[in-house]
């Protein structure tokens, strides 16, 4: 489904419900409870209109925030994942992955060197309420390691992230590739 339509449905419905509750409470406090059905329908219509304009605004901000990524299909998804093979030994790839997480503002929650898994969280920003980042490291040979990076919104119902999860994945991969090839 189109991102704009998903945003419109989510924001309009939540906006409609929220506006309905606010207006219903306001009208009840003023003693207009006898014609509640009439005011309820007005509040729902106003909520959906507010939701439409809010969706339009948020979509425009999202468009300009992710404009530089528009040619890359993965950037439109709020759940991003990328797997790369680096010419680093397992331990070096593990340590570099930890450094890469801190370079994107991640806070390591758990690290399991034996199973090759690092989980982290990023903090609140204007783009999102934070992300859960997971790095899975697999030894392929003495000097080659596969690193799988995934970044998802902390709040599962997130529809727009303004390219934040894509930036997290690319930032970590770029640090790993830079470590592999320091002359870049």
Buried (B, 14 or more C-beta within 10 A) or exposed (E): EEBBEEBBBBBBEBBBBBBBEEBBEEBEEEEBEEEEEEBBEBBBEBBBBBBBEBBBEBBEBBEEBBEEBEEEEBBBBBBBBBEBBBBBBBEBBBEBBBEBBEEBBBEBEEBEEEEBBBBBBBEEEEBBEBBBBBBBBBBEEEEBBBBBBBBBBBEEEBBBBBBBBBBBBBBBBBBBBEBBEEEE
